[in-house]
Every structure is written in structure tokens, then in C-alpha cells.
């Protein structure tokens, strides 16, 4: 079977595995806020002592809709929404802090969205100061935020830098103006250059660019031009994502049709061309979809075996407890997940009543924890190993049996107690992990839930 045939065979809807179990397979009927608070309190003590904790803050507002976007957003030009929202987020954090018996030690803090730079520098400053009040910073604390090059001012960069932010992620997607227009995400090369240069001059030590392949009207020529411009700017990290076409979840994606999208072969060519250009210019492939220069902490984490993956994506350090604040945010204690309500109005109302705004979650059983361990190893290390105790688990044994096709197609190498992803298999990490996904195999969705691999 040639490579094109392999691509076609494994272009199937499977999760991206930022967690296991994946959200559609959570058993929320067993979930309650009371149980969740117990799980958080228990995890906090262990995580805070050993590694510190992570905070993710979701800031959902954007001034315009990017039609490719799969995030939870609220589109408005009314900036009066900023103050009530940041006050609610700060109050939500106070509700969590009441569950803790000692001072929180913050190791990671990330602002995502939406567009965090929709918020004014003054409001972001007020939010972060409220969050950090009464907390301690871990010695290896790292703060990062996502930004739109078109609305990120020098004042944003200065304010956040002074608050401890040293990492910045810019959403580029593609520089081709035809692609920018159809996805309604327009920013000039000059804007990207300006924000990048200003951030570096201030002392930001890691700048990431988000790029996407498989977008409507995207061509190889256009992608090569984008990549050449990106490489010239030398961001420390690049996230080169596969466009997830899920119009049944995100109606904004119906602004273009499947005919505007590259087919499976064309999409694969876009990926190969982009990947090869990055590698040829010194970028190292990190797990799935990510690339970094050798001086960046993400590459060092991969080399040292410390790469971790959670709901924020890949990170160079691990914390057991991650608290998600803001509308739709997801929290993780390692043994349990919880997600906040998705509508801003409902979120604000629950916070106003002094209630944690979680509405669903999942408590991991022993089977889940075994599978989660191996999926995380594959996603972060490209290999995993097991012992006789793992082999007593029926779900895990069934996963091993499903590896036969992957082994035959030379995507993995199997040992008696180990699995290693081959160079050819690195493109198919999602498919390899899916072999172990007991919940996916036990109950295949009645309609498509995940994007194509």
C-alpha cells in the first residue's frame, strides 16, 4: 500500500486527544458539583505541593467571526461587556480558592479565547492582579496569552509583560489574502511583524504562530508563500493545525462549502509541503501539529521526555491540577474532568449566585486511567510500554488487538510489552491512540462528532 492509499485509509473522524476520555464520552450522569469540589480539594493538595497548579482563563469575545473557528466565542463590538466578565472570572476563582487549605502555587497561567486582546490592557491588568492576589508563583511559573495581530497594541504587550507574561501566541492561519477573506480573518504581514518585533524588544522569550492547512481556497503556492514569510520572522514555535471542518457544531463554517476545501490528497500535500519547509529551516517536529526551534522549551521537553498534553495543547511542564475559569472552560484533576456552562449569560448568572458554573464532567475509573496513560505516552513520546498488570485489563488488551492493521501498515513497531511509532506513523498519532479508545469502540457515535484525521 502506497502513502496516498495509507492517507485515504486513515482519514477518518477521530479525536485530537487533549484528554481521555474525550468530552463526547464523559459519563455526566454520575457528575455533581458536590463531587467535583471534593475532587478539586483532594487534587489541589497533592498538585500544589509537588508541581503547582495551572490556570486557563477563557475570554470569549471577538469583534468579528472567523468562519473557520471551532472555539466558543461571542461576537460583539460592545466593549462594555469586558468589565462584568472579568469580575465574574475573578469571583469564580475566589469560589475555587475557598476549597483550598493552603496558598495556591501558580505554575502555568494561559489566556485563551475568543480574542484575549479584545479586552483593554487596563481590564486585563485588573483581572490578572485579582487572580494572583493571595497566590504564590512557582519558581518555574510561565504565563502565556493568545492574541490577534490586528488588535494587539504595544500597551497590551507592555502591560502583560509587566504582569509576568513571557509567551505570546499569534493567530496567523494563512497570509494568502484570498484565504483570509473567505475565513474572515484578515491581518497584514506588517501587523504581524510589528507585534512580533515589539514583543521581542520587550523580552518575550517564546513567540508562537498558529497556522492551519486544509483551509478553503488554500493552495500549495499560497502556503509556500506563507511559510516563507513565517520562516523569515523566526517564531520560536509554530502550531501547524489540520483544519477541523465541523459545520454541524460551528455553523459559521457554512459560509463556505466542501467544494471550497482541498480534498484528502490535496490536504495531505499541503501538510507535507509545509512540514518539509519547516524542518528544512531548523524546526523540530513536536508530537502532533507542533514545531519548535531547538532553543525553545517545547523542544527541550520532548528531548528530555517531559512533554505533556492537556486541554490547552502541548506544554513543557506537568501539573496534576488544571482549573479552567470562564465560560466553557474545562478543568482537570487527573482523576476527574469538569466543564463550565457555554453561554455567557448563564455563566454570569451562576457566578452572581455564588455557584461554581460547571454543568458536566466525568470521574475516571481504573480502566480510563490505564488508557489515558498510554494515549498520553503516544501523543507526547511516540511510544508506550506496559506490564503484566496492564494486560489484566480487558479494555487495554482489546486495544492491543486493534493495533494489527497499524503494524501491518508500518505505522508502529510492536514488542511484547512496548509500542513505538515509526517515522511514517507520526502523521497518524490520532489513529494510533484511537485503537486504545475503549469508549469510542464501545459506542460509536450516531452522527459525526470529530473532524477527519
C-alpha positions, 0 to 999 in steps of 0.5 A: 500500500502506497502513502496516498492509499495509507492517507485515504485509509486513515482519514477518518473522524477521530479525536485530537486527544487533549484528554481521555476520555474525550468530552463526547464520552464523559459519563455526566450522569454520575457528575455533581458539583458536590463531587467535583469540589471534593475532587478539586480539594483532594487534587489541589493538595497533592498538585500544589505541593509537588508541581503547582497548579495551572490556570486557563482563563477563557475570554470569549469575545471577538469583534468579528467571526472567523468562519473557520473557528471551532472555539466558543466565542461571542461576537460583539463590538460592545466593549462594555461587556469586558468589565462584568466578565472579568469580575465574574472570572475573578469571583469564580476563582475566589469560589475555587480558592475557598476549597483550598487549605493552603496558598495556591502555587501558580505554575502555568497561567494561559489566556485563551479565547475568543480574542484575549486582546479584545479586552483593554490592557487596563481590564486585563491588568485588573483581572490578572492582579485579582487572580494572583492576589493571595497566590504564590508563583512557582519558581518555574511559573510561565504565563502565556496569552493568545492574541490577534495581530490586528488588535494587539497594541504595544500597551497590551504587550507592555502591560502583560509583560509587566504582569509576568507574561513571557509567551505570546501566541499569534493567530496567523492561519494563512497570509494568502489574502484570498484565504483570509477573506473567505475565513474572515480573518484578515491581518497584514504581514506588517501587523504581524511583524510589528507585534512580533518585533515589539514583543521581542524588544520587550523580552518575550522569550517564546513567540508562537504562530498558529497556522492551519492547512486544509483551509478553503481556497488554500493552495500549495503556492499560497502556503509556500508563500506563507511559510516563507514569510513565517520562516523569515520572522523566526517564531520560536514555535509554530502550531501547524493545525489540520483544519477541523471542518465541523459545520454541524457544531460551528455553523459559521463554517457554512459560509463556505462549502466542501467544494471550497476545501482541498480534498484528502490528497490535496490536504495531505500535500499541503501538510507535507509541503509545509512540514518539509519547509519547516524542518528544512529551516531548523524546526523540530517536529513536536508530537502532533501539529507542533514545531519548535526551534531547538532553543525553545522549551517545547523542544527541550521537553520532548528531548528530555521526555517531559512533554505533556498534553492537556486541554490547552495543547502541548506544554513543557511542564506537568501539573496534576491540577488544571482549573479552567475559569470562564465560560466553557472552560474545562478543568482537570484533576487527573482523576476527574474532568469538569466543564463550565456552562457555554453561554455567557449569560448563564455563566454570569448568572451562576457566578452572581449566585455564588455557584461554581458554573460547571454543568458536566464532567466525568470521574475516571475509573481504573480502566480510563486511567490505564488508557489515558496513560498510554494515549498520553505516552503516544501523543507526547513520546511516540511510544508506550510500554506496559506490564503484566498488570496492564494486560489484566485489563480487558479494555487495554488488551482489546486495544492491543488487538486493534493495533494489527492493521497499524503494524501491518501498515508500518505505522508502529513497531510492536514488542511484547510489552512496548509500542513505538511509532515509526517515522511514517506513523507520526502523521497518524498519532490520532489513529494510533491512540484511537485503537486504545479508545475503549469508549469510542469502540464501545459506542460509536457515535450516531452522527459525526462528532470529530473532524477527519484525521 
